[in-house]
């Protein structure tokens, strides 16, 4: 099965991008599942290299890298 996640919120400040990526990572681990993440608007900031993660947040760049190894990430 194929899944598309569209992220249009920035990486930090709220948990929307984090929750979408957490769900995408778990779906991508399943056999026979294909995940594609599309970043648009402020969501493109999730793909910035060498992010400085604010205190108390997960590193969104690493989460995207994990998905990219199993699926597709597009901006």
C-alpha positions as a printed Julia matrix, in Angstrom:
75×3 Matrix{Float64}:
  0.0    0.0    0.0
  1.16   3.54  -0.72
  0.88   6.43   1.74
  1.38  10.16   1.18
  2.09  12.54   4.06
  1.91  16.27   3.3
  3.67  18.51   5.8
  3.14  22.26   5.53
  4.1   23.35   9.07
  7.59  24.28  10.22
  9.71  21.74  12.07
  9.56  23.33  15.52
  7.05  25.4   17.47
  4.27  22.82  17.31
  4.17  19.04  17.04
  2.39  18.64  13.69
  5.51  17.89  11.62
  6.91  15.64  14.34
  3.67  13.64  14.64
  3.37  13.23  10.87
  6.97  12.04  10.6
  6.62   9.71  13.57
  3.58   8.1   11.93
  5.34   7.93   8.54
  8.38   6.25  10.11
  6.24   3.57  11.73
  4.26   2.9    8.56
  7.48   2.7    6.5
  8.77  -0.09   8.76
  5.89  -2.37   7.78
  6.31  -4.95   5.05
  4.69  -3.95   1.75
  4.14  -0.31   2.7
  5.57   2.61   0.72
  5.75   6.09   2.23
  6.15   9.39   0.43
  6.53  12.67   2.35
  5.82  15.92   0.53
  7.07  19.13   2.17
  5.43  22.41   1.2
  5.24  25.93   2.59
  6.92  26.18   6.0
  7.31  22.39   5.97
 10.28  22.77   3.6
 12.26  23.96   6.64
 12.11  20.37   7.93
 14.66  19.41   5.26
 17.29  22.01   6.23
 20.68  20.35   6.83
 22.49  20.6   10.18
 19.49  21.87  12.11
 20.01  23.17  15.59
 17.3   21.36  17.53
 15.63  23.41  20.29
 15.71  22.02  23.82
 13.02  19.38  24.31
 12.39  18.65  20.6
 13.31  15.67  18.42
 15.62  16.27  15.46
 13.31  16.49  12.44
 16.23  16.23  10.0
 17.15  12.78  11.37
 13.54  11.65  11.19
 13.34  12.66   7.52
 16.6   10.81   6.83
 15.12   7.65   8.31
 12.07   7.93   6.06
 14.2    8.73   3.03
 16.09   5.44   3.45
 12.78   3.54   3.24
 10.63   5.81   1.06
 10.58   9.16  -0.72
 10.87  12.74   0.46
 10.0   15.56  -1.94
  9.93  19.35  -1.63
